């Protein structure tokens, strides 16, 4: 027989929900939030891709549409056939500059970070404090000094002007130092006992273990240079030396903008980034988790 106490309403502030269902509901709510965030990130990419296949009139319309009507490739045809838009040259310039910058950043950051992580020398803390201080300096402040230096060296209107100033990265030094700090020191001590010097230990022991962090840093440096717009606009003048973001900016006229062509150029610019991220995704997750920078 059911007692009155069993059928009475629960006290104020309590819930009738089965406690065993609460984790499932929290998990469902978490998935819903993640789906909404993913939708927010993917929607601009989908709209960019759809706009690149619209007509010039439809792309400029104030009424947004997700499906091109009619579906056309005239924006890509214009982009690759117009004499004043050497998009393949811009693509090659961006690829060369971003690849060279990524390689230089990984090399300089690794060589600078290893002594800060493993070796003792006078002024070590001061050097590391300067690296941290550089992280707080906005990059736009360095535009004018870098421009004067590049101009004095005669590098204006060359790819050297966008490769060399980006070859050293304070974030890269900090990132690699955090990764080296988490490596087991016993492996390096064993190599030192076997007669190896510090440089041999770095090349033969540390570098193979640091490949995930190096791949992550290379991708970040590649993306930074690939997407850079302000600095190439200042130092690259001729169409033959422009990078892809700087070249696409010239497609915007004073009185009209070809949104379909701009979106086609943006699609071309995003393809290498997505491919690179897909190939290096495993190294990126491992590198960030082992460097202690994950949230």
NORZIRA-V615992 format. One record per residue. PHI is phi in degrees with one decimal (* if undefined). PSI is psi in whole degrees, 0 to 359 (999 if undefined). D_FIRST is the distance of its C-alpha to the first C-alpha in Angstrom with 2 decimals. Layout:
PHI;PSI;D_FIRST, PHI;PSI;D_FIRST
//
This chain:
*;137;0.00, -84.7;129;3.80, -83.9;162;6.33, -63.4;330;9.69, -66.9;327;11.47, -72.0;327;10.11, -93.6;358;11.22, -69.6;153;14.32, -65.4;147;17.69, -68.0;155;19.39, -58.8;155;22.24, -60.0;134;25.61, 96.4;354;27.58, -107.0;166;24.79, -122.4;151;24.08, -82.9;355;21.16, -66.5;134;23.48, -62.5;126;22.60, -57.4;333;25.17, -70.3;341;26.20, -87.9;346;27.50, -62.7;315;29.73, -59.7;323;32.62, -66.0;320;32.72, -67.7;320;32.97, -63.5;322;35.63, -65.4;319;37.49, -63.8;318;37.43, -64.4;322;38.72, -65.0;317;41.39, -63.1;321;42.53, -62.5;317;42.69, -63.7;319;44.93, -64.6;320;47.09, -62.9;318;47.49, -65.5;319;48.57, -64.4;317;51.02, -62.1;321;52.42, -63.4;321;52.86, -65.7;325;54.71, -77.3;324;57.05, -81.2;330;57.74, -55.6;314;58.29, -60.6;324;61.74, -67.4;319;62.91, -65.8;318;61.87, -66.0;323;63.57, -61.5;314;66.67, -64.0;318;66.86, -65.6;318;66.40, -64.8;328;69.05, -66.9;342;71.55, -106.4;15;71.52, -94.2;166;71.99, -74.5;166;75.26, -60.9;320;77.03, -68.3;316;76.17, -67.6;323;72.48, -66.1;330;72.15, -88.4;358;73.72, -67.2;144;71.53, -78.9;348;69.38, -93.7;110;66.58, -69.7;144;64.78, -139.2;140;64.07, -90.1;338;62.37, -114.6;122;64.08, -61.5;137;67.92, -144.4;97;69.50, -86.4;164;71.90, -79.1;122;71.38, -143.1;154;74.65, -111.2;22;76.12, -64.3;331;79.00, -65.5;318;77.87, -69.1;322;78.17, -63.3;319;81.48, -65.8;318;82.84, -62.5;322;81.64, -92.4;350;83.39, -112.0;339;86.52, -67.0;134;87.54, -68.0;335;90.54, -92.4;8;89.36, -128.6;75;85.95, -73.8;72;86.55, -65.5;328;82.84, -67.3;323;83.42, -65.8;317;85.72, -61.3;319;83.16, -63.1;315;80.49, -64.5;319;82.80, -62.5;316;83.69, -63.8;318;80.03, -64.7;316;79.23, -64.5;313;82.23, -66.2;317;81.60, -68.4;320;77.86, -66.6;315;78.35, -63.8;318;81.19, -63.4;317;79.28, -61.6;317;76.19, -64.4;318;78.37, -67.9;320;80.25, -63.7;317;77.15, -63.0;317;75.54, -66.6;310;78.80, -69.0;319;79.58, -66.2;319;76.03, -65.9;315;75.56, -66.0;327;78.94, -80.1;328;78.29, -79.0;328;74.70, -62.2;313;75.30, -60.9;324;77.59, -66.8;334;75.20, -90.8;327;72.37, -122.0;338;74.19, -107.8;153;77.60, -108.4;126;78.72, -152.8;161;81.65, -67.6;133;82.96, 84.8;11;81.49, -61.2;315;78.45, -67.7;325;76.04, -65.7;317;78.43, -62.1;316;78.63, -66.8;324;74.87, -64.2;324;74.58, -66.2;322;77.11, -62.5;315;75.07, -63.0;320;71.96, -63.6;324;74.10, -64.8;333;75.35, -65.7;337;71.79, -91.9;357;71.65, -88.6;121;74.88, -63.0;138;74.38, -62.7;331;76.31, -65.6;336;78.02, -66.2;333;79.98, -87.5;0;81.76, -63.2;309;82.99, -66.4;311;86.31, -58.4;317;87.25, -64.0;323;86.40, -64.0;317;88.41, -63.8;319;91.45, -66.0;313;91.25, -62.4;322;90.86, -65.6;317;93.72, -63.8;327;96.01, -82.1;354;95.29, 75.5;27;96.15, -98.1;2;92.75, -62.3;144;92.09, 64.5;27;91.34, -131.8;157;90.51, -68.6;340;87.24, -58.9;329;88.19, -66.9;337;87.41, -107.2;354;83.71, -93.7;307;83.39, -64.6;313;85.08, -61.8;340;83.52, -98.8;6;80.04, -72.7;339;80.82, -114.8;135;79.40, -134.3;121;75.84, -64.2;321;74.40, -63.8;322;70.89, -62.8;319;71.98, -63.4;315;73.27, -64.0;316;70.07, -62.2;313;67.89, -69.6;324;69.88, -60.9;315;70.08, -61.7;324;66.30, -70.6;315;66.11, -62.5;326;68.89, -63.1;333;67.21, -91.0;357;64.17, -76.9;147;66.29, -67.5;123;66.51, -73.5;343;69.75, -62.1;325;70.17, -63.9;319;71.49, -70.0;321;74.20, -64.0;322;75.14, -64.6;319;75.55, -66.4;322;77.84, -65.5;321;79.86, -66.1;332;80.30, -79.1;359;81.61, 105.1;2;84.36, -76.2;148;83.11, -89.1;178;83.94, -62.3;320;81.57, -67.2;321;82.53, -65.6;321;82.05, -62.2;318;78.62, -63.6;314;77.73, -74.3;317;78.99, -92.9;339;77.95, -114.0;310;74.68, -75.6;313;73.22, -59.4;314;74.02, -59.8;326;72.33, -75.1;337;69.16, -95.7;13;69.32, -59.8;321;69.48, -61.3;317;66.01, -66.9;321;66.95, -64.8;320;70.39, -64.3;320;68.99, -64.3;314;66.65, -65.1;322;69.50, -61.8;318;71.81, -65.9;317;69.39, -63.4;318;68.91, -66.4;321;72.69, -61.2;314;73.27, -64.3;319;70.87, -61.1;314;72.41, -72.5;322;75.91, -63.6;321;74.93, -92.3;358;73.28, -65.1;132;75.87, -120.0;315;77.56, -64.1;308;79.27, -64.9;314;81.53, -60.7;326;82.85, -63.3;325;83.70, -74.5;324;85.88, -109.6;350;87.74, -113.5;121;87.94, -109.5;317;90.26, -84.8;152;91.49, -60.5;331;89.36, -74.4;340;90.20, -107.2;355;88.67, -69.6;151;85.54, -89.3;174;82.07, -62.7;312;79.48, -61.5;318;77.74, -67.6;324;81.14, -69.2;318;82.53, -63.7;330;79.65, -64.2;333;80.15, -74.1;349;83.64, -75.1;347;82.18, -86.3;112;81.20, -79.8;175;84.15, -71.3;328;85.12, -114.1;345;84.24, -150.6;155;81.81, -129.3;130;79.25, -87.8;90;78.54, -65.0;326;74.76, -65.1;321;74.58, -70.7;320;77.19, -61.8;318;75.57, -68.1;324;72.21, -63.0;318;73.99, -64.4;322;75.57, -66.3;323;72.23, -63.3;315;70.75, -61.4;320;73.69, -69.6;333;73.26, -85.4;342;69.57, -62.3;309;69.96, -60.5;325;71.46, -65.2;315;68.85, -67.3;321;65.92, -64.6;317;67.62, -64.7;318;68.38, -65.6;324;64.86, -64.8;319;63.47, -72.9;326;65.78, -102.0;10;65.25, -58.8;318;61.52, -64.6;318;60.66, -67.5;324;63.38, -64.9;314;62.37, -63.3;316;58.77, -66.9;319;59.93, -66.2;317;62.76, -68.8;320;60.71, -67.6;326;57.91, -86.9;348;60.47, -87.9;352;62.58, 79.6;14;59.82, -100.0;0;60.05, -71.7;155;56.69, -78.5;999;54.22
//
